[in-house]
């Protein structure tokens, strides 16, 4: 697989998982609206940036990573952190806008 595709795939997978997790917790507490969806995606992007900063500071020979055998997982995650701000925003809004349009249909 091309390196650029691995970066996009890594970022997309992790931002999707975070969005689903954050969305489930937000929608249980608040009414489903455009503002709630926007808040979910912004909070997921913020969480992704915080997690990526934490993971980038970790070394691959960390006891936690070695014990749980997460070396391949961490390497895959680090590929997604090499995207530029423009590329992150493209992925962010390419997921947010269709979700918003689908919600407007209902």
Backbone bond lengths (Angstrom), bond angles and torsions (degrees), N, CA, C in turn:
res aa  C-N    CA-C-N  psi(-1)  N-CA   C-N-CA  omega(-1)  CA-C   N-CA-C  phi
1 X - - - 1.436 - - 1.534 108.77 -
2 X 1.295 116.10 143.60 1.456 121.22 -179.59 1.530 109.05 -68.07
3 X 1.331 115.17 145.52 1.472 119.36 -176.79 1.517 113.14 -58.45
4 X 1.318 116.91 -40.25 1.463 120.64 -178.86 1.536 110.08 -62.39
5 X 1.343 116.60 -40.26 1.463 119.77 179.43 1.520 111.67 -65.89
6 X 1.325 116.92 -36.05 1.467 120.00 177.94 1.524 109.98 -64.61
7 X 1.320 117.70 -40.24 1.463 120.97 178.54 1.527 110.89 -62.83
8 X 1.338 116.39 -46.71 1.458 120.84 179.96 1.521 110.59 -63.55
9 X 1.328 116.75 -43.87 1.460 121.19 -179.01 1.524 111.11 -63.63
10 X 1.313 116.75 -43.27 1.458 120.90 179.59 1.524 110.78 -61.54
11 X 1.315 116.56 -49.07 1.464 119.96 -179.76 1.523 110.84 -63.06
12 X 1.329 117.14 -43.89 1.464 121.03 -177.59 1.525 111.49 -63.88
13 X 1.321 117.47 -41.87 1.468 120.75 -179.86 1.525 110.51 -63.42
14 X 1.312 116.86 -47.81 1.467 119.28 -176.51 1.521 112.65 -71.36
15 X 1.328 118.35 -36.72 1.463 119.18 178.65 1.523 109.85 -70.79
16 X 1.328 118.13 -32.57 1.467 120.73 177.42 1.522 111.15 -67.50
17 X 1.322 116.65 -44.02 1.467 120.19 178.99 1.527 110.49 -62.89
18 X 1.325 116.51 -44.19 1.467 119.48 178.81 1.526 111.53 -64.85
19 X 1.343 117.19 -38.56 1.463 120.46 179.29 1.521 111.13 -64.94
20 X 1.330 116.63 -41.94 1.465 119.22 178.31 1.524 111.21 -64.08
21 X 1.307 116.47 -43.82 1.463 120.52 -179.52 1.524 111.19 -64.89
22 X 1.332 116.27 -47.48 1.469 119.83 -179.85 1.525 110.60 -68.17
23 X 1.329 116.77 -37.92 1.460 120.76 179.87 1.511 112.55 -63.42
24 X 1.322 116.52 -41.15 1.459 120.28 179.12 1.526 110.50 -61.49
25 X 1.317 116.82 -42.40 1.466 119.21 -178.84 1.530 111.80 -72.47
26 X 1.338 118.02 -35.11 1.463 120.42 179.82 1.524 110.96 -71.65
27 X 1.341 117.10 -43.77 1.460 120.72 -174.20 1.527 110.76 -70.27
28 X 1.327 117.75 -25.83 1.466 119.76 175.59 1.525 110.99 -67.86
29 X 1.323 117.42 -28.97 1.462 120.69 -175.83 1.528 113.37 -98.33
30 X 1.340 117.12 -31.55 1.460 120.72 -174.60 1.523 110.66 -120.36
31 X 1.321 115.53 160.39 1.455 121.18 175.98 1.530 109.11 -69.66
32 X 1.301 116.69 140.62 1.463 121.63 -179.66 1.525 109.50 -69.99
33 X 1.319 116.25 115.90 1.459 121.47 179.33 1.522 108.48 -147.32
34 X 1.322 115.61 175.86 1.465 120.13 179.50 1.525 110.57 -63.35
35 X 1.307 116.25 -37.48 1.462 119.66 179.11 1.523 111.46 -65.54
36 X 1.335 116.64 -39.06 1.466 120.13 179.15 1.519 110.64 -64.10
37 X 1.337 116.84 -42.57 1.467 120.59 179.28 1.525 110.28 -63.69
38 X 1.331 117.26 -43.15 1.461 120.45 177.91 1.526 110.81 -62.87
39 X 1.321 116.96 -42.53 1.467 120.35 178.76 1.516 111.19 -62.70
40 X 1.325 117.06 -38.95 1.470 121.13 178.73 1.515 110.46 -62.00
41 X 1.325 117.16 -47.40 1.460 120.00 -177.44 1.523 112.18 -68.71
42 X 1.310 117.54 -38.49 1.464 119.51 177.97 1.526 110.44 -66.87
43 X 1.328 116.84 -41.28 1.461 120.31 178.49 1.527 111.08 -65.84
44 X 1.338 117.02 -36.63 1.469 120.56 177.10 1.527 110.61 -66.17
45 X 1.327 117.31 -41.13 1.463 120.36 178.23 1.527 110.69 -65.54
46 X 1.320 116.96 -40.76 1.466 121.08 176.37 1.534 110.44 -62.08
47 X 1.327 116.45 -43.97 1.473 120.42 178.76 1.515 111.12 -62.89
48 X 1.334 116.68 -40.00 1.461 120.65 179.27 1.532 110.56 -61.89
49 X 1.320 116.68 -43.33 1.464 120.31 -179.67 1.528 110.51 -64.90
50 X 1.338 117.51 -42.13 1.470 120.57 178.08 1.528 111.54 -63.50
51 X 1.325 117.20 -44.47 1.465 121.21 -179.79 1.521 110.59 -66.34
52 X 1.341 116.79 -40.92 1.471 119.18 -179.41 1.524 111.46 -66.01
53 X 1.323 117.89 -36.34 1.469 119.89 175.55 1.522 111.03 -63.72
54 X 1.324 117.05 -40.80 1.460 121.40 178.65 1.529 111.24 -65.39
55 X 1.332 116.71 -44.23 1.469 120.55 -178.10 1.524 110.98 -68.99
56 X 1.325 117.65 -37.40 1.465 120.04 179.77 1.524 112.15 -65.75
57 X 1.325 117.70 -27.38 1.462 120.68 177.96 1.522 112.27 -77.08
58 X 1.330 116.64 -22.22 1.465 120.46 -178.60 1.524 110.42 -76.58
59 X 1.295 115.56 148.23 1.458 120.96 174.90 1.523 108.53 -95.85
60 X 1.332 115.87 156.56 1.461 119.80 -178.23 1.524 112.68 -72.02
61 X 1.317 117.88 -19.13 1.464 119.67 178.48 1.532 111.23 -96.50
62 X 1.322 117.05 22.19 1.455 122.56 175.90 1.535 109.12 -64.35
63 X 1.325 117.19 142.97 1.470 121.19 -177.07 1.525 112.09 -60.58
64 X 1.319 116.48 -38.14 1.461 120.91 -179.84 1.531 111.14 -64.24
65 X 1.326 116.51 -44.97 1.466 121.34 -179.36 1.518 110.85 -67.44
66 X 1.313 116.88 -41.27 1.466 120.85 -179.97 1.527 110.40 -67.33
67 X 1.333 117.32 -41.84 1.463 121.22 -177.75 1.528 111.81 -64.28
68 X 1.327 116.96 -42.86 1.464 120.78 -178.83 1.527 113.47 -90.06
69 X 1.317 117.04 -0.28 1.473 123.23 179.92 1.534 111.20 55.98
70 X 1.306 115.22 52.63 1.460 121.98 -177.84 1.523 113.35 -103.45
71 X 1.309 118.62 17.03 1.459 120.84 -174.69 1.531 111.51 -61.47
72 X 1.332 117.57 -45.75 1.467 120.16 -179.73 1.526 110.90 -66.20
73 X 1.322 116.45 -38.33 1.460 121.30 178.72 1.529 111.00 -63.27
74 X 1.315 116.90 -44.51 1.467 121.31 -179.49 1.527 110.40 -67.05
75 X 1.321 117.56 -39.97 1.463 120.44 177.47 1.525 111.07 -63.27
76 X 1.335 117.00 -40.54 1.465 120.92 177.85 1.523 110.41 -65.21
77 X 1.327 117.27 -40.70 1.461 121.22 178.72 1.525 111.13 -65.17
78 X 1.325 116.91 -39.99 1.464 120.50 -179.51 1.525 112.09 -66.09
79 X 1.332 118.15 -25.43 1.463 120.51 176.24 1.528 110.66 -62.86
80 X 1.334 116.86 -37.29 1.461 120.91 -179.36 1.505 113.88 -72.18
81 X 1.313 117.88 -19.05 1.463 120.08 -179.20 1.524 111.97 -81.71
82 X 1.319 117.44 -5.83 1.459 120.61 -178.95 1.523 112.63 -90.00
83 X 1.328 117.95 6.72 1.455 121.16 176.92 1.524 110.02 -75.68
84 X 1.316 115.94 150.68 1.461 120.26 176.68 1.526 109.42 -79.09
85 X 1.323 116.28 170.58 1.468 121.25 179.41 1.524 110.30 -62.49
86 X 1.320 117.54 -40.65 1.461 121.12 179.60 1.523 110.96 -62.24
87 X 1.319 117.01 -43.57 1.462 120.42 179.86 1.523 111.35 -66.00
88 X 1.317 117.48 -38.39 1.472 120.01 177.05 1.518 110.86 -64.23
89 X 1.331 116.48 -41.30 1.462 119.66 179.58 1.520 111.71 -67.30
90 X 1.326 117.22 -35.04 1.465 120.23 177.28 1.521 110.13 -61.76
91 X 1.314 117.10 -46.99 1.467 120.47 178.70 1.523 110.16 -64.68
92 X 1.311 116.65 -43.14 1.461 121.36 -178.37 1.524 111.01 -58.56
93 X 1.330 117.27 -51.60 1.456 120.00 -176.60 1.524 112.86 -77.99
94 X 1.324 118.29 -22.65 1.465 119.14 175.80 1.525 110.98 -72.50
95 X 1.305 118.45 -18.17 1.465 121.95 173.90 1.530 109.95 -94.96
96 X 1.314 117.72 -38.91 1.464 121.59 -175.51 1.527 112.11 -68.76
97 X 1.318 118.42 -46.60 1.465 121.48 -175.36 1.529 112.07 -63.28
98 X 1.353 120.13 -47.05 1.473 117.60 175.99 1.532 113.21 -61.29
99 X 1.327 117.56 -37.41 1.472 119.74 177.13 1.523 110.72 -62.56
100 X 1.309 116.68 -40.20 1.455 120.99 179.20 1.523 110.80 -67.16
101 X 1.337 117.45 -41.24 1.464 120.64 179.15 1.526 111.54 -66.81
102 X 1.313 117.16 -39.57 1.468 120.25 177.29 1.523 110.33 -63.53
103 X 1.315 116.19 -38.80 1.453 119.94 179.86 1.527 111.25 -67.51
104 X 1.334 117.53 -33.75 1.464 120.66 179.58 1.528 111.76 -69.37
105 X 1.329 117.42 -23.34 1.461 120.39 179.01 1.524 111.90 -71.95
106 X 1.307 116.83 -23.59 1.472 119.83 -177.00 1.486 111.15 -95.30
